[in-house]
Amino acid sequence: MTAAVATPPVVPTQASPVDGPVGEQAQVWALIVQAQSGDRDAFGALYKRYQDTVFRFVYFRVGSRPLAEDITSETFLRALKRIDSFTWQGRDLGAWLVTIARNLVADHFKSGRYRLEVTTGDVLDADRADRCPEGAPETAVVDHITNVALLAAVLQLNPEQRECIVLRFLNCFTVAETARAMGKNEGAIKALQYRAVRALARLLPDGFEEVQWS
């Protein structure tokens, strides 16, 4: 009789744990968890952290500081109501907030009650150049973003190009974050960014430093 061959015990496999937030994002996630449990101070800290990001995005879409402030406030009001629905998926909270703001801006445009009004004071106060990505050729275009003429050129871009420029260079979103906010894949965002910066360079008035593309 042939001896039966013992079958080795089956070791159950375990799914790889989903990577959680680390570093600065871990701090943000801790605030989110606290806010989800009803801690208003934690949500206030999130507001202070992301208010500028949301305002910049909205302002460069609507062109009016008072309106941008109203939409920014409404964005955070809706975020507060929906904070329980936010789950960690490897994305920054800023991208989620911008998505809410983007929908509010779209609703405003559809209402037909908007006007594009940009004042010199608003334009000069709308940027901090040190937030721009470093090491990219596009930075040569946006290094002087406080210049009124350059901001006027940004406002002449088509809506998608303008949104891409604002997210990437003013809000310093990564390509992945920009893709999620705009509902596109990363390749499409890279192509859109390239076209947007080229278009922006063509719109700049005489006197700007020539941009070298490599």
LOROLUM-813640 format. One line per 4 residues: their letters; for each residue x, y, z of N, C-alpha, C. Coordinates in Angstrom, 3 decimals, always signed. Example, Ala and Ser with C-alpha at 12.3 -4.5 7.8 and 13.67 -1.06 7.14 Angstrom:
// LOROLUM-813640
as = +13.190 -5.690 +7.800 +12.300 -4.500 +7.800 +13.200 -3.300 +7.800  +12.850 -2.250 +7.080 +13.670 -1.060 +7.140 +12.900 +0.030 +7.870
// end
This chain:
// LOROLUM-813640
mtaa = +0.853 -1.194 +0.000 +0.000 +0.000 +0.000 +0.887 +1.241 +0.000  +0.539 +2.164 -0.831 +1.321 +3.395 -0.918 +0.963 +4.319 +0.224  +1.995 +4.848 +0.904 +1.748 +5.747 +2.033 +1.159 +7.061 +1.542  +0.187 +7.506 +2.272 -0.452 +8.782 +1.906 +0.519 +9.932 +2.139
vatp = +0.521 +10.834 +1.208 +1.375 +12.009 +1.316 +0.639 +13.085 +2.101  +1.289 +13.525 +3.171 +0.642 +14.545 +4.012 +0.520 +15.860 +3.255  -0.644 +16.433 +3.344 -0.885 +17.729 +2.703 -0.503 +18.839 +3.663  +0.371 +19.751 +3.231 +0.781 +20.836 +4.129 -0.406 +21.719 +4.477
pvvp = -0.419 +22.213 +5.692 -1.548 +23.072 +6.100 -1.606 +24.335 +5.250  -2.823 +24.757 +4.974 -3.017 +25.963 +4.181 -2.912 +27.176 +5.094  -1.987 +28.060 +4.748 -1.804 +29.277 +5.528 -2.622 +30.384 +4.890  -3.579 +30.913 +5.586 -4.421 +31.968 +4.983 -3.595 +33.178 +4.601
tqas = -3.877 +33.713 +3.445 -3.168 +34.904 +2.980 -3.856 +36.129 +3.535  -3.073 +37.150 +3.749 -3.613 +38.397 +4.266 -3.413 +39.495 +3.235  -4.422 +40.285 +3.063 -4.312 +41.417 +2.122 -3.314 +42.420 +2.666  -2.574 +42.993 +1.763 -1.598 +43.999 +2.168 -2.334 +45.209 +2.722
pvdg = -1.897 +45.702 +3.848 -2.589 +46.859 +4.416 -2.444 +48.072 +3.517  -3.478 +48.848 +3.477 -3.437 +50.069 +2.682 -2.538 +51.076 +3.397  -1.631 +51.634 +2.653 -0.737 +52.618 +3.246 -1.545 +53.786 +3.781  -1.268 +54.151 +5.005 -1.953 +55.276 +5.612 -1.150 +56.542 +5.450
pvge = -1.702 +57.651 +5.897 -0.998 +58.926 +5.778 +0.246 +58.955 +6.646  +1.263 +59.623 +6.177 +2.502 +59.754 +6.935 +2.907 +61.219 +6.955  +3.768 +61.553 +7.900 +4.312 +62.902 +7.970 +3.240 +63.952 +8.149  +3.309 +64.989 +7.331 +2.368 +66.109 +7.434 +0.938 +65.656 +7.194
qaqv = +0.759 +64.708 +6.264 -0.591 +64.225 +5.983 -1.175 +63.458 +7.164  -0.314 +62.836 +7.961 -0.786 +62.151 +9.164 -1.350 +63.162 +10.162  -0.717 +64.322 +10.234 -1.218 +65.384 +11.114 -2.576 +65.880 +10.633  -2.704 +66.032 +9.311 -3.971 +66.474 +8.738 -5.055 +65.436 +9.007
wali = -4.705 +64.167 +8.809 -5.685 +63.103 +9.024 -6.143 +63.066 +10.475  -5.228 +63.313 +11.409 -5.588 +63.347 +12.829 -6.618 +64.455 +13.084  -6.433 +65.605 +12.434 -7.400 +66.698 +12.576 -8.748 +66.319 +11.968  -8.708 +65.604 +10.852 -9.948 +65.181 +10.201 -10.729 +64.246 +11.113
vqaq = -10.033 +63.292 +11.709 -10.681 +62.338 +12.614 -11.320 +63.081 +13.788  -10.602 +64.059 +14.319 -11.146 +64.841 +15.428 -12.370 +65.634 +14.979  -12.279 +66.220 +13.777 -13.411 +66.987 +13.250 -14.610 +66.080 +13.021  -14.367 +64.856 +12.572 -15.460 +63.912 +12.347 -16.137 +63.509 +13.648
sgdr = -15.426 +63.638 +14.746 -16.012 +63.307 +16.052 -16.678 +64.530 +16.702  -16.723 +65.632 +15.955 -17.426 +66.814 +16.440 -16.549 +67.903 +17.022  -15.242 +67.774 +16.868 -14.317 +68.778 +17.407 -14.264 +69.975 +16.462  -14.919 +71.064 +16.811 -14.967 +72.253 +15.957 -13.594 +72.935 +15.885
dafg = -12.815 +72.842 +16.956 -11.482 +73.444 +16.930 -10.604 +72.753 +15.882  -10.762 +71.443 +15.758 -9.991 +70.697 +14.763 -10.388 +71.139 +13.360  -11.692 +71.330 +13.143 -12.120 +71.790 +11.825 -11.621 +73.207 +11.583  -11.589 +74.020 +12.640 -11.046 +75.368 +12.508 -9.587 +75.338 +12.079
alyk = -8.833 +74.373 +12.604 -7.431 +74.238 +12.207 -7.317 +73.838 +10.737  -8.232 +72.993 +10.289 -8.245 +72.615 +8.872 -8.599 +73.814 +8.003  -9.523 +74.631 +8.477 -9.899 +75.850 +7.750 -8.686 +76.768 +7.580  -7.960 +76.995 +8.656 -6.795 +77.868 +8.588 -5.740 +77.307 +7.636
ryqd = -5.650 +75.994 +7.592 -4.635 +75.348 +6.764 -4.960 +75.431 +5.274  -6.246 +75.346 +4.946 -6.627 +75.227 +3.535 -7.411 +76.410 +2.986  -7.701 +77.400 +3.827 -8.498 +78.536 +3.349 -7.833 +79.230 +2.173  -6.523 +79.430 +2.258 -5.812 +80.132 +1.193 -5.831 +79.330 -0.102
tvfr = -5.689 +78.021 +0.009 -5.719 +77.148 -1.170 -7.050 +77.264 -1.892  -8.135 +77.196 -1.145 -9.466 +77.268 -1.743 -9.723 +78.663 -2.317  -9.349 +79.691 -1.561 -9.595 +81.055 -2.030 -8.860 +81.335 -3.337  -7.589 +80.935 -3.415 -6.821 +81.159 -4.637 -7.506 +80.503 -5.826
fvyf = -7.923 +79.272 -5.640 -8.578 +78.553 -6.727 -9.833 +79.288 -7.180  -10.672 +79.664 -6.226 -11.937 +80.310 -6.567 -11.701 +81.689 -7.182  -10.784 +82.438 -6.590 -10.551 +83.802 -7.073 -10.143 +83.826 -8.543  -9.280 +82.909 -8.933 -8.831 +82.899 -10.316 -9.854 +82.295 -11.260
rvgs = -10.958 +81.800 -10.725 -12.054 +81.370 -11.580 -13.113 +82.456 -11.721  -13.343 +83.221 -10.662 -14.443 +84.190 -10.703 -13.971 +85.627 -10.859  -12.712 +85.929 -10.481 -12.159 +87.251 -10.702 -12.652 +88.338 -9.769  -13.412 +87.993 -8.756 -13.944 +88.984 -7.815 -13.607 +88.538 -6.402
rpla = -12.932 +89.416 -5.649 -12.550 +89.050 -4.291 -13.764 +88.808 -3.383  -14.754 +89.696 -3.349 -15.917 +89.440 -2.481 -16.622 +88.133 -2.828  -16.781 +87.878 -4.133 -17.443 +86.648 -4.546 -16.601 +85.432 -4.177  -15.296 +85.542 -4.361 -14.404 +84.433 -4.007 -14.469 +84.142 -2.514
edit = -14.561 +85.184 -1.713 -14.675 +84.995 -0.265 -15.986 +84.299 +0.088  -17.077 +84.683 -0.595 -18.373 +84.054 -0.330 -18.337 +82.567 -0.692  -17.788 +82.264 -1.862 -17.750 +80.867 -2.310 -16.801 +80.047 -1.443  -15.710 +80.659 -1.001 -14.792 +79.964 -0.101 -15.489 +79.616 +1.209
setf = -16.247 +80.558 +1.747 -16.988 +80.305 +2.982 -18.006 +79.185 +2.790  -18.708 +79.222 +1.659 -19.696 +78.186 +1.378 -19.024 +76.820 +1.208  -17.823 +76.822 +0.635 -17.081 +75.573 +0.464 -16.817 +74.911 +1.813  -16.348 +75.695 +2.770 -16.036 +75.126 +4.074 -17.299 +74.779 +4.859
lral = -18.375 +75.498 +4.621 -19.634 +75.151 +5.255 -20.100 +73.781 +4.773  -20.018 +73.556 +3.480 -20.412 +72.254 +2.938 -19.445 +71.163 +3.386  -18.159 +71.521 +3.464 -17.169 +70.542 +3.921 -17.460 +70.115 +5.355  -17.859 +71.067 +6.189 -18.193 +70.748 +7.576 -19.362 +69.772 +7.634
krid = -20.363 +69.999 +6.786 -21.533 +69.119 +6.772 -21.194 +67.726 +6.249  -20.145 +67.647 +5.395 -19.825 +66.374 +4.753 -18.543 +65.730 +5.276  -17.962 +66.294 +6.330 -16.654 +65.822 +6.782 -16.680 +64.344 +7.145  -17.833 +63.844 +7.599 -17.937 +62.429 +7.966 -17.754 +61.519 +6.757
sftw = -17.990 +62.047 +5.558 -17.886 +61.221 +4.353 -16.461 +61.125 +3.823  -15.550 +61.924 +4.387 -14.180 +61.917 +3.876 -13.435 +60.709 +4.430  -12.844 +59.935 +3.531 -12.037 +58.778 +3.922 -10.655 +58.902 +3.312  -9.679 +58.300 +3.967 -8.308 +58.370 +3.468 -8.152 +57.500 +2.233
qgrd = -7.825 +58.101 +1.109 -7.618 +57.391 -0.155 -6.318 +57.835 -0.809  -5.392 +58.288 +0.017 -4.108 +58.711 -0.519 -4.124 +60.098 -1.111  -5.159 +60.847 -0.881 -5.244 +62.197 -1.453 -5.287 +63.234 -0.341  -4.818 +64.407 -0.659 -4.810 +65.493 +0.304 -6.221 +66.038 +0.457
lgaw = -6.533 +66.507 +1.657 -7.845 +67.101 +1.897 -8.082 +68.294 +0.981  -7.001 +68.995 +0.624 -7.141 +70.157 -0.250 -7.792 +69.817 -1.573  -7.488 +68.644 -2.121 -8.089 +68.241 -3.392 -9.592 +68.041 -3.235  -10.005 +67.504 -2.105 -11.437 +67.311 -1.822 -12.130 +68.654 -1.693
lvti = -11.501 +69.590 -0.983 -12.081 +70.912 -0.817 -12.184 +71.644 -2.149  -11.164 +71.525 -2.981 -11.184 +72.177 -4.292 -12.293 +71.597 -5.159  -12.554 +70.299 -5.029 -13.650 +69.693 -5.782 -14.985 +70.312 -5.385  -15.172 +70.523 -4.087 -16.404 +71.185 -3.618 -16.479 +72.606 -4.177
arnl = -15.365 +73.339 -4.084 -15.324 +74.714 -4.589 -15.572 +74.748 -6.091  -15.006 +73.794 -6.789 -15.166 +73.737 -8.246 -16.641 +73.590 -8.624  -17.360 +72.757 -7.894 -18.781 +72.576 -8.169 -19.572 +73.845 -7.862  -19.194 +74.533 -6.795 -19.874 +75.787 -6.456 -19.618 +76.853 -7.519
vadh = -18.392 +76.921 -8.009 -18.073 +77.881 -9.068 -18.874 +77.554 -10.324  -18.954 +76.268 -10.656 -19.720 +75.858 -11.837 -21.183 +76.254 -11.690  -21.731 +76.059 -10.494 -23.120 +76.460 -10.248 -23.285 +77.962 -10.422  -22.283 +78.715 -9.960 -22.350 +80.174 -10.088 -22.337 +80.591 -11.551
fksg = -21.450 +79.984 -12.338 -21.375 +80.320 -13.755 -22.686 +79.989 -14.466  -23.287 +78.877 -14.093 -24.536 +78.470 -14.734 -25.675 +79.425 -14.390  -25.548 +80.098 -13.254 -26.623 +80.985 -12.822 -26.727 +82.230 -13.691  -25.659 +82.558 -14.429 -25.684 +83.733 -15.289 -25.598 +85.036 -14.541
ryrl = -25.231 +84.995 -13.251 -25.200 +86.209 -12.445 -23.785 +86.633 -12.094  -22.823 +86.260 -12.933 -21.451 +86.597 -12.594 -20.861 +87.619 -13.570  -19.880 +88.348 -13.106 -19.115 +89.291 -13.924 -17.658 +89.111 -13.596  -16.803 +89.242 -14.614 -15.372 +89.096 -14.408 -14.780 +90.462 -14.094
evtt = -14.487 +90.715 -12.824 -13.967 +91.998 -12.387 -12.679 +91.776 -11.605  -11.577 +92.288 -12.128 -10.297 +92.136 -11.458 -9.707 +93.515 -11.242  -9.441 +93.873 -10.015 -8.841 +95.162 -9.722 -7.355 +95.001 -9.491  -6.619 +96.068 -9.688 -5.177 +96.015 -9.499 -4.816 +95.593 -8.089
gdvl = -5.539 +96.109 -7.103 -5.247 +95.748 -5.719 -5.454 +94.279 -5.462  -6.525 +93.723 -6.006 -6.773 +92.298 -5.840 -5.673 +91.480 -6.488  -5.289 +91.878 -7.694 -4.287 +91.124 -8.431 -2.961 +91.107 -7.702  -2.539 +92.250 -7.214 -1.247 +92.323 -6.544 -1.222 +91.520 -5.254
dadr = -2.408 +91.316 -4.670 -2.467 +90.639 -3.381 -2.754 +89.153 -3.506  -2.826 +88.660 -4.738 -3.364 +87.317 -4.923 -2.330 +86.218 -4.942  -1.033 +86.542 -4.818 -0.040 +85.488 -4.997 +1.103 +85.570 -4.023  +1.716 +84.399 -3.795 +3.005 +84.299 -3.116 +3.866 +83.385 -3.968
adrc = +4.885 +83.955 -4.589 +5.659 +83.201 -5.581 +6.377 +82.015 -4.983  +6.664 +82.030 -3.674 +7.426 +80.939 -3.094 +6.629 +79.646 -3.025  +5.347 +79.683 -3.406 +4.560 +78.468 -3.416 +4.700 +77.709 -4.735  +5.337 +78.272 -5.722 +5.386 +77.654 -7.030 +6.348 +76.470 -7.045
pega = +6.092 +75.472 -7.925 +7.007 +74.357 -8.027 +8.388 +74.830 -8.436  +9.395 +74.150 -7.958 +10.759 +74.521 -8.282 +11.334 +73.545 -9.286  +12.269 +74.008 -10.093 +12.992 +73.136 -11.000 +12.289 +72.864 -12.313  +11.107 +73.442 -12.532 +10.389 +73.215 -13.780 +10.539 +74.429 -14.678
peta = +10.617 +74.223 -16.008 +10.758 +75.374 -16.911 +9.578 +76.317 -16.822  +8.401 +75.772 -16.467 +7.219 +76.626 -16.367 +7.372 +77.686 -15.279  +8.233 +77.425 -14.307 +8.408 +78.367 -13.207 +8.872 +79.723 -13.710  +9.596 +79.740 -14.819 +10.064 +81.013 -15.376 +8.894 +81.900 -15.748
vvdh = +7.771 +81.288 -16.112 +6.590 +82.073 -16.477 +5.892 +82.602 -15.242  +5.780 +81.773 -14.207 +4.959 +82.153 -13.064 +5.739 +82.775 -11.920  +7.065 +82.899 -12.063 +7.863 +83.508 -11.000 +7.403 +84.931 -10.691  +6.867 +85.629 -11.697 +6.463 +87.023 -11.533 +4.940 +87.140 -11.473
itnv = +4.290 +86.190 -10.783 +2.834 +86.104 -10.809 +2.170 +87.316 -10.174  +2.928 +88.089 -9.376 +2.330 +89.275 -8.768 +2.140 +90.391 -9.781  +2.699 +90.236 -10.955 +2.574 +91.278 -11.964 +1.152 +91.318 -12.506  +0.577 +92.486 -12.549 -0.804 +92.653 -12.993 -1.006 +92.114 -14.405
alla = -0.071 +92.415 -15.292 -0.214 +91.987 -16.683 -0.231 +90.476 -16.792  +0.580 +89.802 -15.990 +0.629 +88.348 -16.046 -0.682 +87.752 -15.552  -1.222 +88.302 -14.478 -2.485 +87.786 -13.982 -3.615 +88.044 -14.973  -3.530 +89.172 -15.657 -4.529 +89.434 -16.696 -4.414 +88.390 -17.800
avlq = -3.177 +87.974 -18.097 -2.968 +86.944 -19.110 -3.542 +85.613 -18.655  -3.366 +85.285 -17.371 -3.923 +84.045 -16.829 -5.435 +84.015 -17.036  -6.078 +85.153 -16.825 -7.531 +85.227 -16.951 -7.997 +85.129 -18.397  -7.067 +85.250 -19.353 -7.423 +85.103 -20.765 -7.336 +83.662 -21.235
lnpe = -6.772 +82.779 -20.419 -6.713 +81.369 -20.786 -8.116 +80.772 -20.789  -8.283 +79.673 -21.498 -9.587 +79.024 -21.437 -9.769 +78.417 -20.042  -11.000 +78.114 -19.636 -11.253 +77.689 -18.255 -10.401 +76.516 -17.788  -10.206 +75.514 -18.632 -9.417 +74.352 -18.215 -7.954 +74.718 -18.023
qrec = -7.403 +75.507 -18.943 -6.009 +75.912 -18.822 -5.811 +76.770 -17.573  -6.735 +77.691 -17.332 -6.630 +78.562 -16.157 -6.679 +77.731 -14.881  -7.603 +76.792 -14.841 -7.732 +75.952 -13.648 -6.459 +75.151 -13.398  -5.880 +74.638 -14.470 -4.642 +73.863 -14.346 -3.510 +74.727 -13.800
ivlr = -3.369 +75.934 -14.343 -2.317 +76.844 -13.878 -2.506 +77.184 -12.401  -3.750 +77.469 -12.014 -4.022 +77.842 -10.627 -3.710 +76.685 -9.684  -4.168 +75.492 -10.019 -3.944 +74.341 -9.149 -2.468 +73.976 -9.056  -1.795 +73.965 -10.196 -0.410 +73.508 -10.200 +0.556 +74.540 -9.638
flnc = +0.376 +75.818 -9.982 +1.405 +76.805 -9.660 +1.045 +77.750 -8.518  -0.222 +78.002 -8.324 -0.607 +78.852 -7.198 -0.931 +78.023 -5.964  -1.641 +76.918 -6.159 -1.961 +76.056 -5.024 -0.935 +74.951 -4.832  -0.020 +74.808 -5.790 +1.053 +73.822 -5.700 +0.526 +72.400 -5.527
ftva = -0.551 +72.063 -6.218 -1.022 +70.694 -6.234 -0.057 +69.858 -7.063  +0.094 +68.601 -6.711 +0.855 +67.676 -7.546 +0.040 +67.385 -8.803  +0.680 +66.745 -9.771 -0.042 +66.353 -10.981 -1.200 +65.423 -10.615  -0.929 +64.491 -9.696 -1.968 +63.534 -9.295 -3.143 +64.248 -8.624
etar = -2.856 +65.192 -7.743 -3.918 +65.928 -7.058 -4.709 +66.776 -8.039  -3.993 +67.390 -8.985 -4.670 +68.191 -10.004 -5.574 +67.318 -10.860  -5.091 +66.133 -11.204 -5.886 +65.199 -12.006 -7.171 +64.818 -11.278  -7.061 +64.526 -9.989 -8.256 +64.153 -9.230 -9.232 +65.323 -9.133
amgk = -8.699 +66.518 -8.900 -9.562 +67.687 -8.757 -10.288 +68.010 -10.056  -9.606 +67.784 -11.190 -10.186 +68.140 -12.486 -10.870 +66.964 -13.170  -10.805 +65.786 -12.557 -11.456 +64.618 -13.141 -10.783 +64.113 -14.394  -9.449 +64.205 -14.454 -8.691 +63.760 -15.616 -7.581 +62.819 -15.170
nega = -6.961 +62.137 -16.132 -5.817 +61.318 -15.772 -4.553 +62.171 -15.781  -3.473 +61.635 -15.219 -2.258 +62.425 -15.055 -1.634 +62.807 -16.396  -1.710 +61.924 -17.370 -1.171 +62.256 -18.688 -1.884 +63.437 -19.309  -3.198 +63.480 -19.142 -3.978 +64.597 -19.685 -3.614 +65.899 -18.990
ikal = -3.355 +65.834 -17.678 -2.977 +67.041 -16.945 -1.615 +67.549 -17.409  -0.668 +66.648 -17.630 +0.654 +67.071 -18.096 +0.554 +67.755 -19.458  -0.271 +67.192 -20.335 -0.448 +67.797 -21.658 -1.154 +69.142 -21.537  -2.166 +69.206 -20.672 -2.906 +70.453 -20.474 -1.998 +71.520 -19.895
qyra = -1.164 +71.138 -18.933 -0.232 +72.097 -18.331 +0.732 +72.642 -19.377  +1.228 +71.771 -20.226 +2.170 +72.200 -21.270 +1.506 +73.217 -22.191  +0.293 +72.911 -22.630 -0.411 +73.833 -23.527 -0.754 +75.134 -22.821  -1.131 +75.038 -21.544 -1.522 +76.230 -20.796 -0.352 +77.184 -20.625
vral = +0.818 +76.639 -20.288 +1.979 +77.497 -20.079 +2.437 +78.105 -21.402  +2.360 +77.339 -22.479 +2.691 +77.886 -23.804 +1.744 +79.025 -24.165  +0.468 +78.804 -23.928 -0.514 +79.851 -24.235 -0.268 +81.074 -23.369  +0.059 +80.857 -22.105 +0.316 +81.970 -21.197 +1.525 +82.767 -21.659
arll = +2.555 +82.072 -22.095 +3.756 +82.756 -22.570 +3.447 +83.643 -23.777  +2.561 +83.166 -24.655 +2.194 +83.963 -25.835 +1.377 +85.193 -25.462  +0.646 +85.103 -24.351 -0.202 +86.211 -23.936 +0.546 +87.289 -23.169  +1.755 +86.977 -22.736 +2.499 +87.942 -21.935 +2.900 +89.148 -22.776
pdgf = +2.870 +90.327 -22.202 +3.250 +91.524 -22.950 +4.751 +91.611 -23.136  +5.168 +92.517 -24.002 +6.597 +92.760 -24.202 +7.229 +93.214 -22.891  +8.452 +92.795 -22.695 +9.157 +93.212 -21.477 +9.369 +92.073 -20.507  +8.642 +90.953 -20.706 +8.863 +89.798 -19.858 +10.063 +89.030 -20.372
eevq = +10.775 +88.422 -19.430 +11.937 +87.639 -19.789 +11.524 +86.468 -20.650  +12.246 +86.236 -21.723 +11.940 +85.138 -22.615 +12.132 +83.802 -21.900  +11.182 +82.915 -22.075 +11.247 +81.622 -21.423 +11.967 +80.632 -22.322  +12.940 +79.908 -21.787 +13.649 +78.889 -22.524 +13.015 +77.535 -22.212
ws = +12.535 +76.844 -23.233 +11.888 +75.544 -23.041 +12.878 +74.455 -23.371  +12.944 +73.461 -22.487 +13.852 +72.339 -22.725 +13.102 +71.043 -22.722
// end
